[in-house]
Structure formats: C-alpha cells, structure tokens
Amino acid sequence: MSTRSSKIQFKPPESEISRGVATECCCCVCTPIIMALGTCCCLVVLIFIILAIIAGVNIHACNKLSQKVDINSVIPTNFTYDPNIFSSLEFNSLNSIMTKSGKIYVQQSNSTSDTNVTVSVRIAATKENEAFVKGEDVETIKRITVERSNTFKGAFAWVGYLSLPPRCILAQVEVILPQTIPATTSIETDVNDIVIYSNSVPYSSKIKLTTINGEIDIRNLTVDSLNLNTNNGDINASISGITNELITATDNGKIQLNVTVGPSATNPKIETTNKNGIIKLNFNSSFLGGYNIKTDNGKITINNATIENVNENKKKEGKVGDGNGSLVVDTKNGDIDVNF
C-alpha cells in the first residue's frame, strides 16, 4: 500500500499580492527620487562652500588694499559745478565690485569768492588702471560714478564679494561747498559714509544727506534745515544751530544727536525715527515746545521736561517751556533717552 504525501500550498489573497507589487513599485520610484534629492543637497552645500571661499578671498583682498594704499596720496579726479544749476550730487560705486566703503568729506570753502561746488575723487584698485571716475549731468543732478575698465556684469555683480580675481576699489570723496548754497542742496551715495565739518558761515538753506549703506557724521554744523537719512548705519550729529527743521532717520543703527536750537528759531520741527536701534538726544536747554516720544520695544527716559501724558514706558508726551517747537521721536526696537 503506497502512501502519497501531498503538500498544501498557501496562496495569499489577491489584495495582498497587489499591495506587495505596489510597495515594490513605490520603492522603485522613491529610491531614485531620494538619491536625486540627496545629490541636489550636496550640490547646494558645495556651491555655498565655494561662494564662501570666494567671498573670503575678496574680503581679505579688499582689507589688504585699504591697509596698503594711502588714499590721500592718490592724485584726485576733480569736478566743478554750479550748485544753482545742479542742486544734487550723487556718488555711486556699488556696481564696481567691490568698492571698499570709503568716506565722503564735506566742508565749507574759506573763500567768499567761491561760488561753485568742487568735488575731488581719489580711487585705488587691486590692479592699476582697473578703475576710473566718470561724471555726467542728469537734469539737476551731478552724478559721479566709479567705473571699472573691465566691469564684471554677471548675475552676482550687485553682491560684490563674488569675483575672482578680487576686484576691489577704495574710494574717497572730498566736497567743498561755497559759503552760499541754493534753497536745497543734496548729497546722495550708496555705500559710503558721509562726514560734514563745521562751517564758519551759517547756511540759511536746507542740506539733505542720504546714504544706503553707511554712517552719517555731522561735526558742529550751523544750518537752517537738515535732513539725514541712512538705511543701514549710525547717525552721529553735533549741530551748533538749527533754525527751521531737523529730520533724521535710519532703519538699522543708533542715532545720537547733540542739538542747539538757534535763538532765531520760532517754531522748529524736529523728527527722529529709527526701526532698530537706540535714540539719544541732547538739546542743551535750547528746545522749547511740545514733544511726542514713543518706542514699541524699549524704555523712555526724559530729563528736564514736564510729562503730561504717559502710557507706561512706551509713550510719553509733554511740553518744555512756552515755545512753539515740535519734537517727534519714534523707534520700533530700542531705548530713547532725551535730555532737554
């Protein structure tokens, strides 16, 4: 009698077979995607590393240039123009990859016979004859630009420190104003600091100084009206006499003002605004009028004034004496210290 052994074979349900096939297919699809993503991430990291190295090389070269070159010994390029025809001076250098932040020095002429504005521009580059200065007239604007003989115009041209070999320029500008200027005289720049020195003859007009990435430094100026504006930088001003209006503003930086309101001022208007930074004002007992001071994140300190309206430490209003002056101070993030 023969015994036939039989093997029972298990057959999974169709649904499980389908799931298994689907899982295998998903793995087949997902694996290349994951590998591609990993490759892309590695490439992105590699690109950032390369850019960081290039930027480091450029920064080192630009710093070395400023240490090696005595900019005052460089022969300047000079411009002269009538401020009654060209009321605005623009100095641009951001497209020059890279302009090492220099300064614009402004002072008053010692001669009463000078009626024109004189501008002297001194530049030094990492390679000789690699840069030059160009002047052009645009309506009421005298525009002076630092140009490069072989300008790099790639996608990263505006960034600055992304060029090999390094393309650095050191620039210094000296502006001589006559003792009498038009109703409004403007000086604008992109990456330079602006320094204006004291004037022996007070200006009975308005001066407006604007820089995108730079500081503004005022050293004992006497003027009817003054407007100071920078996007990224500090404002330090010592004003020996202001008669009509003083406007100061920065987005990122601190504002420190030492102001004397002129004796002939009847209703001076003073406004100081800051988005990120402290504000310190000292009026040397010269301001008379009302004030409105506010900070969103910070504290307010006021000396030598009557406080009439207080909203905790964020907003204070009041009056100093019987004058008609107006003071508005506002910062988003920072303390405010006012000494009347």
Protein Blocks (a to p, Z undefined) as FASTA:
>chain_A
ZZddddddddddfklmmmmmmmmmmmmmmmmmmmmmmmmmmmmmmmmmmmmmmmmmmmmm
mmmmmmmpcfklpccddddddfklmmcdcddfklnopaddddddddddfbfkbmbdcddd
ddddfbehkbccddddehjaccdddddfbacfbfklmnopacccdddddddddddddfbd
cfbdcdddfkbccdddddfbdcfbdcddddfbdcdddehiadfbdcdddfbdcdddddfb
dfkbccdddfbdcddddddddfklmbdcdddddfbdcddddehhpagcddddddfbdcdd
dehiacfbdghjlbccddehjbfbdcddddfbdcddddZZ
